[in-house]
Amino acid sequence: MEEFLKLEFAQLRPEYVKIIVFIFSFIKCTFLFLLSIKIVRVFSSKLINKIKDKLDSQERIQQVITLKVIIVHALEVFIVAIYLMSILFLIGIDVRPLLATAGVLGVAIGFGSKKLVEDVISGIIILLEGQIRVGDYVEIGDMKGVVEKITLPLITVRTIDTGALCFIRSGYINTIVNHTMVYSYSFFAFDVAYGTDIEHVQNVIKKSFNILLENDEYKNIVLSDIEIFGLDEFKESSLCIKCRVKTQPKGQWIIRRAFNKIIKEQFEIENIEIPFNQLVVTNKA
């Protein structure tokens, strides 16, 4: 390239030629850098889509998506490192002493980065065991939310109530409660008056569940028949009947809202009283 430019632009001063060569080299490195990033992302997306088409389990699909994020992130970091070293080489900085220094510095940092090592090892264990995946609704400590991103040292979770983004170090995690692993349950507790026929209430609940299944959207979410546990508790002013429905992961909230609406309508049709606290104010003249 430099010889060509010297022949083509012989009238230019040598320093100008060097500047032009540097610009062309910089553009070439930047183009290759952006092209490499694009290839990694496109190739990984196509590969993941092919794998997803061959998988029947939603759990496996989520796990593959999570691993894809980790692998792409690592490859992008590697490409950025090569790009930066290429730019330094173009500027005229010998990167070999820097690499040697970085190696020594890395060893020194390694001895003092116990927490980072713990985070990385914990992250590897979490990923290999498939404890959480991107998109899972999890409970870690006092925090509940949806997993948005997973790297080896950090797990990023978006809380449901405020939408806050939480960054949790993998090494600090002792317990993970995954509410969307394999399947979920929708639990229900229906309070009725003491004079209500329990057998009749259970039949109405069963009827309401059959009405729910008439909707194809809800039918595809439900995984099994409703489990009615019967009279579970004597409350101060009501009887509590509990039941549950097994659903697809993340389907428990959809079924809960839909089934509660149907139950209310059916209880009103069957004249089943749902007790509630009332305050009576008497005005004495």
Secondary structure, DSSP 4 states (H G I P E B T S, - for coil): -HHHHHHHTTTS-HHHHHHHHHHHHHHHHHHHHHHHHHHHHHHHHHHHHHHHHH---HHHHHHHHHHHHHHHHHHHHHHHHHHHHHHHHHHT--HHHHHHHHHHHHHHHHHH-HHHHHHHHHHHHHHHHT---TT-EEEETTEEEEEEEE-SSEEEEEETTT--EEEEEGGG---EEETTSS-EEEEEEEEE-TTS-HHHHHHHHHHHHHHHHTSHHHHHHB-S--EEEEEEEE-SS-EEEEEEEEESTT-HHHHHHHHHHHHHHHHHHTT--------------
